[in-house]
Amino acid sequence: MENAELLAKITKEIMHDYFQGNPETWFQYLDSRCVFVATEETILSGIENIKHELQSHLKKGRGNILSDEYFHIPLSKKVTVVIAYTISESREENDLQVVNLISFIWQMKGKEPKIVYEHASYRFYEEEKKNTILPLKTEQSHFQIAKHLLMGNPKKKRLCFLHGNKTIYLDTSMLLYIEGNRHTSLLHCIDNTYTCTQSLQELKEELPDDFYRIHRSYIIHVDYLVSVCCYEAELLGGITIPIPANKYRQVKTDLEKISNKSLKKTKK
């Protein structure tokens, strides 16, 4: 993107205005389907949900930015990543200094630049050692997953099902995992949870190949898989799904095969 430096300047303006109590600069650049992921927070999708979350943090007092740096990484003519690295003073934590790392993915929508994805991590200064910062949890794997899904993935198949008296046509790229709940299934998406009367097996037969039945009660979207460890699978946003002990090795092997297959398709 030719305007990468300009977007870095806009990002700086967004950050300073927000810490001074004015979130409107940030809000005006949010895309309607923007996704926001933050340390120890749930995934947020859509302008209204993100606005509500940011405003709730403002009510507690965001403090002042003590120092900041901004880095821009053009990914294509239409997409740029801007990383904001700030040290701020937190009023809500007895004036502790906080290290913030926020990644913004900007995409040109027509002639307008819009924020389509944000990822925020933070850490406090270590009290016992002055000028020493605790390791920052960048959660780079989460960032890469979201970037791939939002920026580089073609539209997925749509899943049709009854939710109460409504017929839902769901873009499966928004579906994180499905949970079997006796006679119903819960479809956990980035921005909502739906209930349907179809069984896990019936849903699995309608889903694309990147969905995997990891447990008799769970189907996961492998594109959102972050790690497998200690008989659990971690998905984007810190969601953990149990893996049966007697099937643990087989599950790991299956997931590796699915991931490698997806990688080969991407390379083509």
Buried (B, 14 or more C-beta within 10 A) or exposed (E): BEBBBBBBEBBBEBBBBBBEEEBEBBBEBBBEBBBBBBBEEBBBBBBEBBBEBBEEBBEEEBBEBEEBEBEBBBBEEEBBBBBBBBBBBBEEEEEBBBBBBBBBBBBBEEEEBBBBBBBBBBBEBEEEEEEEBEEBEBBEEBBEBBBEBBBEEEEBEEBEBEBEEEEBEBEBBBBBBBBBEEEEBEBBBBEEEBEBEBEBEEBBEEBBEBBBBBBEBBBBBBBBBBEBEEEBBBBBBBBBBEBEEEBBEEBBEBBEEBBEEBEEEEEE
